[in-house]
Every structure is written in structure tokens, then in C-alpha cells.
Amino acid sequence: MKFFFSVDWGTSSLRVRFVEVHNHTYTILHEKSDNCGLSRVYQLYQAHKAEYMRRADFFLRFLRPYLWSEKLLA
């Protein structure tokens, strides 16, 4: 078995799926989505730019909670 995250981060929404691959079959084990698309997150970045955080670090800090869940450990 193998696992991976599928991230669909569009302009208006974010969808993250935790997927299992077994015998060439894909099974979504967990899915989380909301309306924090790239456009909104970029606006947040612009508002906090005074913190001198690199853009990539800001986006990763925003995305990290979607990649970690107690459900993934069950």
C-alpha cells in the first residue's frame, strides 16, 4: 500500500484528499475542503507582508493543518 495527498488549490477553494493506493485502486481515506482559495490566501499574505515572511513559507504555513489530522493516524 502507498499513500499520497492530492491538493487542488484553485482561485476560490482548497480541496485536500488523503489517498490510499492498493493494487492499482485509489481510495480517498479523508477529504477536507473550504473556500480559502489562492486568491484569498494571497490577500492574507499581502496584509501580513510586514512580518517579512517569504511567500512560500506563508502558503505552506496555511496548508500544513490540512496535511495533518488525527483521522489520518486512526
Secondary structure, 3 states (H helix, E strand, C coil): CEEEEEEEECCCCEEEEEEEEECCEEEEEEEEEECCCHHHHHHHHHHCHHHCCCHHHHHHHHHHHHHCCHHHHC
